[in-house]
Amino acid sequence: MIIHHVFFWLKEPDNAAHIAQLKNGLHTLAAIPQVKQLLVGGPASTEKRSVVDNSYQVSELMYFNSLEDQAAYQEHPIHQAFVQACSQLWSNVLVYDMAVDQ
């Protein structure tokens, strides 16, 4: 299994309409057949600690069955349309991909 975790920093971090637009766009990715589960949200109001980074505005977490499925997702037209529609909203994106021990 592959877990794909993406963090987005917006050009206008306090713009609620842009946050909603990005979250709505991310939710469209659930229609890609290779995506087994999709979670979308923002920073939690957890305890402030030096190891916690809550500077991002939006994050998505996806589960895939394989590296091949994750690669197919990257090229899927729905993903490409999402990037085209929303990429002007963010100033930075950080991705963490994890291979789950079985």
matplotlib code that plots the C-alpha trace (Angstrom):
import matplotlib.pyplot as plt

x = [0.0, 1.1, 0.0, 0.2, 0.0, 0.1, 0.3, -0.8, 0.2, -2.0, -0.9, -3.7, -3.7, -6.7, -8.9, -11.8, -13.1, -9.7, -9.6, -13.1, -12.2, -9.1, -10.9, -13.7, -11.1, -9.4, -12.7, -13.0, -10.0, -12.0, -13.6, -10.2, -10.5, -7.1, -7.8, -8.9, -9.6, -9.3, -9.3, -9.2, -8.8, -6.8, -4.5, -5.9, -5.9, -3.6, -1.0, 1.7, 5.0, 8.3, 7.8, 4.3, 4.0, 0.6, 1.6, -0.2, -3.8, -5.1, -4.0, -5.1, -4.3, -4.8, -4.4, -3.4, -3.0, 0.3, 3.0, 1.5, -1.9, -0.3, 1.5, -1.7, -3.4, -0.7, -1.5, -5.3, -7.3, -9.2, -5.9, -4.6, -7.8, -7.5, -4.0, -5.1, -8.0, -6.4, -2.6, -2.9, -4.2, -1.1, 2.4, 3.9, 3.1, 4.9, 4.3, 5.1, 4.7, 5.0, 5.2, 3.4, 5.1, 3.1]
y = [0.0, 3.6, 6.6, 9.9, 12.9, 16.4, 19.8, 23.1, 26.6, 29.2, 32.4, 34.0, 31.9, 33.7, 33.6, 31.4, 31.2, 29.9, 27.3, 26.1, 26.0, 24.0, 21.6, 21.1, 20.5, 17.9, 16.1, 15.5, 13.3, 10.6, 9.7, 8.4, 4.6, 4.0, 6.2, 3.8, 6.5, 10.2, 12.5, 16.3, 18.9, 21.6, 21.9, 20.5, 22.6, 20.3, 21.2, 23.7, 21.8, 22.4, 19.2, 20.2, 22.2, 23.6, 26.4, 24.9, 25.7, 22.5, 18.9, 15.7, 12.1, 9.3, 5.5, 3.4, -0.3, -0.1, 2.2, 1.5, 2.8, 5.9, 6.5, 6.1, 8.6, 11.2, 10.9, 10.6, 13.3, 14.2, 14.8, 16.9, 18.9, 19.5, 20.8, 23.1, 24.5, 25.0, 25.4, 29.2, 29.1, 27.7, 29.1, 25.8, 22.1, 19.4, 15.7, 12.8, 9.3, 6.3, 2.6, 0.8, -2.2, -5.3]
z = [0.0, -0.8, 1.3, -0.5, 1.8, 0.3, 2.1, 0.4, 1.3, -0.4, -1.9, 0.1, 3.3, 4.9, 1.8, 2.8, -0.8, -2.0, 0.7, -0.2, -3.9, -3.2, -0.9, -3.5, -6.2, -4.0, -3.4, -7.2, -7.0, -5.2, -8.6, -9.9, -9.7, -8.3, -5.2, -2.5, 0.1, 0.2, 3.2, 2.9, 5.7, 7.4, 10.4, 13.7, 16.8, 18.6, 21.3, 20.0, 20.0, 18.2, 16.1, 14.8, 11.6, 11.2, 8.8, 5.8, 4.9, 3.3, 3.2, 1.5, 2.3, -0.2, -0.1, -3.1, -3.4, -5.3, -6.8, -10.2, -9.0, -7.6, -10.9, -12.8, -10.6, -11.4, -15.1, -14.8, -16.6, -13.4, -11.5, -14.5, -14.5, -10.8, -11.2, -14.1, -12.1, -8.7, -9.1, -9.2, -5.6, -4.0, -3.4, -2.2, -2.1, -0.1, -0.8, 1.5, -0.1, 2.2, 1.4, 4.1, 5.7, 5.2]

ax = plt.figure().add_subplot(projection="3d")
ax.plot(x, y, z, "-o")
ax.set_aspect("equal")
plt.show()
